């Protein structure tokens, strides 16, 4: 019921948030967060910082957590106190700390609105905190990708509370499985532990669980260990996809030897009660029962940053807030900085300059680039576009393709370059043509060169070149047979490289008797899947 007008409090009686006034007239630096970015910043400040700035740290967590050892805490290998450090120890003599959560940021007024943590067992209290300089290092949150059942039935793995909750759950599963009234089918479900996500966190959790169960719990539950099943579900085709393939293969082999099941190329469709529903790339659905499921698939933007983004111009990144090379938040007027998972340094887009880069490398105006020319333009452009340096190393025979994926990709590129050279020397026109060679995909070996905004005339000439190559080539052609030494009965066309989109390729290949042995597709960098531009993970070889 609404109170009557006589019962409503006067405006002056309503408690307003208290403002924390500045001291000594010094500029105030406010740091949001107590994670890696925030505490590294605080530790790097000189001890006499109080003479120049007023430093205030605001975070609902009053300790720094050494997250790499969190799986060890979950399994009892280490104690909590071994991986935490109080914030007040780190900030002692430099500034003040408030155990509170920032609920909103006003970049116009340069003011924060904060409230005490909801789990502090005290009535909530609010206050405002003006600032001159703001350091945002609030980190990220768990990304559920909107999959039903994740929030209700899975364990996250980012805090001490998460580690303790998982440890309690594993203990409960074993105690319930040990009861005489529990059937074998129930034991199989209770003692099945699923880890979704094959990154560093997921791999470490699975390994620690295995060691705890088969080394520590073995003597207490030896009669039910045969029902234990540890499963790692990963979307990609290998574990630890952000690391070198050698590490991935080693990890997979260790898991195989220790009986940890790895489910690759599969995504989670839903998490039901006691069951994870998984769909593979063939669209085949299967159910994995679990007693405990750990969700370690990735991160999403903190809601506080989403609100801040809406107030700043030029903020269009969906995963974190954009900064310049000095970590100053774009559109903040130089008063807000961002660190860690909360931020992303804005990079210039090579795709916007692809035409100029191609013309710069194509000094002879031939309409194509050799492998050597491509490596040179990538290396030169890496000064402005840092990510191109990785592509240049990838194309290098000593550090790139051959060392990571064998000799096949490099040999194909060498064959392509040779075929292009022989074709261009025998051609009287300036456009690329191959009488006995199949022409495709030069610019598709790296995705930033795939752009429908490139010259329409170039696209047309290359498409014409492809059709001519397919229609005029013959199985007995010397150039085709010499450049493709394969064991197949039907010898494929040589690989000469130019540029073409998927639609043109599909059209050109229709109703043709000749076959292609392999199609070389480009890497999936920071670009979205685009079937019209042939952007897929590298190296992918599609057998025709």
N, C-alpha and C positions, 0 to 999 in steps of 0.2 A: 504494500500500500504506500502511496505517496504521502508524505507528511503535509499537513496543512500549512498555509502560508505563515501562520503564527509560530509553527514549529521549525520552519526552515532557518538555518543559521544565517546570521548577517555575513555579508561579504568579508568584513574585517575579521570575522571569527574563523574563516577557513584557513587552515594551515598551508602556507605556501612553501615550496622547496627553498631551503636555505642556500644562500650563495657563499661559496668559500672564497673569501676576499684575499687579494694578493698581499704578500708580505714584503716589506722593505723596498717596494717599488721596482723590484727586479723583473725582467721578462720571465714568464712562466712557461715551462716546458712540461707538457702532460704526456705520459706514456701509457697507452692502453694495451694491456696484456702482460703476461708473465711467462711467455714461452721462449723459444730460441731467439727470435728476433729481438724482442723487448729486452730480455736479460743480457744478451750480448751487447746491446747498445748501452745499457746501464753500466755494465762492467767496464766498458771501454772509456767511460767518462773519467776525467781526472778527479782526484779527491778534493780539489779546491773549486769544484763546479759551483758550489753554493755561493761563491763570491761573485759570480757572473749571472747565474740563472737560478730560478726557483724550480726545482725538479719535483714532480708529483707522479707517482705510479698508481694506476687504477686497474684492478683486476679482481674478479670474484674468486680466483684461486690464489691463495697466499703462499704458493711454493712453485719453484721451477721443477719440471719433471723431465728426467732423462729418458725420453721415449724409446730409444733403441733397446733398452733393457726391460721394457714393460712386459714382454712375454715371459721373461724369467720370473717376474713377480707373480704372474698368473699361475705359474706351476710350482711356486715355492722355492725355486732355485735361489732367489734373492729376496731380501726383505724390502718393504716399502721405503724405509728410512735410508736405504743405500742408494736410491735413485732420485731423491728429492732434496732440494735446498730451499730453505725459507727465503722469501723475497726480502724480508727485513734484513737478513744477513748481507744480501747483495747490495742493498741500497743504503746501508748504514753509513752515516756521515756525508751522504750526497743529497738526500732529499727525504720526502715523506711517501708513505704507502697507505692507500685506502682500499680495504676489502669491499669492493662494490662492483656493480655491473653497469657499464655505460649503455643506456637504452636509446639514446639519440644524439646526433651531432648537428649543431647549427653552425655551418661554415660562414654564414653572414655575420652573426653576432659573435662568432668565435666562442661558443659556449657548449659545454657538455651537460647532458641530463643523466644523472646516475641514481641508482637505487641499491639498497643492500641486497645480498643474495637471498633468494626465497627459501633456501634450506638452512638459514642461520638460526632458526628457532626463536627469532625475535620478530616483533612487528616490523613491517617494511618501512623504511625511511628513505626519503628522496632528498637529493640536493643537486644544485647546479654548480658547475665548475668552469669558470672562464679560463681561457688559455691564450697565449701568444703564439706558441708553436705546439703542434700536435703530432705525436708519433703513433700511428695506428699499427698495432701488431697483434690483432685479435685472432689470427689464424683462420681456420676454416671449420666446416662442420662435415659430418658424414653424408655422403651422397647415396641416397636410396634409389635414385633414378625412377621414382614413382612406382616401384614394384610393390604390389600388395603383400602385406604380411611382414615386411621387413622390420618396421618399427615395433610391431607387437611381439615378434617371435625370435628376433636375432639379437645377438650381443655385439655391441660396437667395441672398438678397441683403441681408445684414445686417452683414457684417464686411468688413475689408480682405481677409481670406483668400478670401471669396466673390467679391469683385471681381477679384482676381488669377486665381482659377480660371476665371472666365468669360472673361477676356481671353486666357488660354492656350488655352481651348477654341476660341474664335473663330479664333485664329491657326492652330490645328491643322486646323480645317475648311477654311480657305482653302488651306493648303498641300496637303492631301490632294486637294481639288478641282482644283488646278492640275496634278496629275500627268497625264501623257499616257494612262496606263492607266485613268483614271477615266472612266466613261461619263456621258452627259448626265443620265440618271436619277439616278445617284449624286450628281452635282453638285447637282441640284435639292434632294435631301435634305440634303446637307452644308451648303448655303448657305441653308437655311431656318431662321430663328431665331424661336422661339415664346416669347412672354411671356404667362404666365397671370396675369391680374389687371390691371384697368384703373384702378387707383388711382394716386396720385402716383408711387410707386416704379416700377410697371410702365410708365407713360407716359414717365417720364424715361429708363428703360433703353432702351425702344424708340427714342426720339428720339436718344439718344447713339449707339446702334448704327448707326442710319441715317447720322448725320453722319460717324462714323468710316469706315464702308464707302465712302460715296460722295464723301467729301472726302479722306480720308487714304490709303485702300487702293486707290483708283481707279487711280492711276498704276502700281501694281504688278500688279493683277489685272484689268485692263480687259477682257481677253478672256473672263472668266467672270462679270462683273457681271450679265449678263442673267439668270443663274440665281438671283440673290439674292432672297429673299422674307422679309419681316419681318411677323409676325402677332401681334396682340394679342387674347387671348381674355378676354371679360368676361361675368360672369353677368347683370349688369343691362342695361337697354336703352340706356345711354349711359356714356361714360367719365367718370372723375372724379365719381362719384355723390355724394360728400360736398361738392362745390363747387357754385357757381351754374351753372345750365343754360347760361348764356352762355359760360362758360369751357369747358364740355363740348362745346358745338357748335363753338366755335373750334378746339379741339384735334382734334376729329374731322375738320374741314375741312382742317386742316393735314396730318394724316395721309393723307387722301385725295389731296391734291395731291402729296405726296411718295412715294406708292406704298406706304404702310404699310397693310396689310390689317387691318381691325377686325372681329372676329367677336363680335357682341353676343347677348344673351339665350341664352347657351350655357354649359353646365357641362362640366367635364372628368370623364369617367367612369373613365379609366385612362390611364396613361402606359406604353406598351410600348416595346420597343427601337426607337428612331428614329421613333416615331409617337405623337402625342397623340390619343386617342379623345375626340371631343366630341359632346355631345347637346344639341340646341336645345329650345325650348319645345314644338315639335310632336313631340317624341320621335324626331326624325330623327337618326341617327347618321352621323358623318363622321370621317375620319382626316386629320390634319394632320402631314405628315412634318417632322422637324426634325434639325438637326445639333447644336443647343444649345437647351435649354428652360430658361427662368428662371421660378421659382415665386415670385410676389409677390402672394399672394392674401389675406394677413391674418395675424393673430397668435393665439396660444393661451397659456394660463396656464403660467408657469414651474413645473416640478415641485417646486421648493423651496417655492413658495407653496401648492401643493396639500397638501403635508405639513403646513405650518403651519396651513392652514384646518381640517384634521382635528382639531387640538388646541384650537381656539378655538370658543366658542359663538357662534351667530348668523351664521356665515359660510356663506352659501348661494349666492354668486355663482359662476358657472361660468367666468368669463373673467378675473377678477382678485379681489384681496382687498378686502373692504369696509372703508371708513373713515368717520369722521364728518366734519363740515365743517372740522375742524382737521387732517385727515389722520391722526388717531389711529386705529389699527386696532381695529375692533370686537371686544370680548372679550379684549383684551390687558391690561386693567387700567391703561392709560395709559403703558405702557413701550415700545410698538412703534408706529412710524409708517411709512407707506408712500407712495412718490412715483412719478410717471410711469405707465408702462404696467402696473406691478405693482398699481396701486390703482384703486379706483372709489369715489367719494363716494356714500354711501347717500342716495338721494332718497326723500322721502315719496311714497307712491303715491296719485295722484288717484283711481284706480279705487276705492280703499277709501272714498272720501268722495263718490262720484258722486251718490248720492241727496240728500245734504245740499246739494251745490252746485246741483243742479237745482231743489230747493225754494227755495233762496235767490234764484235768478234768476227763478223763476216767481212773481213777487210777486202777480199777480192770480189765481193758481191756475187757469190755463186748461188745463194739461196739455201745453203746448207753449211753445217759446221763439222769439222773433223773432231775426233775425240781429243786430240791435243788442243785444238782451239777452244773446245768446251772447258777443259780443265783450266786453261789460261784465263778465260773470262770469269770463271767461278772464283779463282784465286784472287784476281784483281778486284772483283766486286765484293769480296768478303770484308774489305775495309769498311764499306758502308752497310752491307747486309751480312751480319755476322754468321747467320745460319748457313750461308752458302759455302763457308769453309768446310763444313762437314761433308757436303756433296763433293767438293773438290778432293778431299781425302778419300772419299768412298770410291772415286773413279781412279785413284792412284793404284797401280798394280802391286805396290809393296805394302801399303797400309790399308787398302780398302777392300775392293771386291774379292780378290783372290784369297786374302787372309781370312776373311769372314765366311765366304760362301763358296770357295772353290774356284776352279778355273773356267767354268762354263760361262758365266756372265761376261767375263773379260774377253774370252775368246770370241764370243758372239759380237761384242763391240768391235774387236779388231777385224773380224771378218766384214762387219758392216762398213767400217772405215775404208778397208781395202776395196770393197765393192763400189763404194761411192767414188773413190779416186779413179778406179778403172773406168767407171761409167762416165764420169765427167770428162776424162781425157779423150774418150771416144765420141763424145757428144759434141755437136756443132752449136747447139743452142746453149743459152745461159741457164736454163732450167734443168733440174735434176731429172735424168731419165736412165732407166736400166732395161736393156733389151732382154736379158736372161735373169735378171735379179728382181726380187720382190722388194718394193720400196715402202717402208713404213716406220713410224714411231721414233724418229731421232729426238725431236723435242719432248717426247713423252718420257724420256728416261729420268727427268726431274720435273716435278709437278709445277714449279713456278713458271716453266716455259709453256705450260698448257693454258692457253687463253684464247677464247673465241674472239677476243678483241684484236688479235693479230690481223695482219693484212688479209683481206678477203681474196685478193688476187693470188697471194702465196698459197692459200688453202686450195683454191681452185686448180692452180698449176700442179700442186702435189697430188691432188686427187686424180687429175688427168694422167699424171705420171704413173700412178699405181695401176689404173685401169689398163694403160698401155702395156705396162710390165706384165700384168697377168695374162693379157690376151695374146702377147707376142712371144712369150717365153716357151721354150720347148724342153722336154726331159733330157735331150742330148746336148743341151747347151754347155760349152766348155766352162764358162764362168760359173754356171750353177753347180756343175759337178765338182769343180775344183775347190770352190769355197765352202761347200757343205759336205764334209766327209762323214756321213752317218751310216748306220747299219740297216736302215729301213729299206724295204724293197722299192718303195716309191720315194725317189729322192726329192726333198723339199726345195723350194726356191731359196736362193741365197738371201741373206738379210742385208738390205741396203736401207739406210735410215733417213726418213724425212718426217713430216708432221701430218697427222690426220686424226680426226675424232672417231668415236666409236661408230656413229651412224654411217659415215663414209666407208669405214672399213667393212662393216657388215654388208653394205650394199655392194661393195666391190668384190667381196668373196662369194656372193650368192651365185649359184649355178656354175661355179668354176671347178674344173677337174683337178687342178693342182692343189696340193695341201701345204700347210705351213707346219713345220715341226714344233717350233716354240714361238710364243709371243712374249716379248720382254715388256713387263709393265713397270711403271714408276713407283717410287716410294710414297707412302702415306705420311706426309710430314704434318704440318699443322692445318692441312686442308680437309674439307669435307669429302665424303664419297661422291664422285661425280662420274656416272657411267658415260656421259657424253664426252668426258675428257680423259678417260682411262686412268683414273687415279686410284691405285690399289696399293697394298703393302708390297714392298720390295724385299727380297726377290721373289717374284711369282712367275712361274713358267706354266703356261697353259698348253697342254698337249692337244693338238688339233686332231 
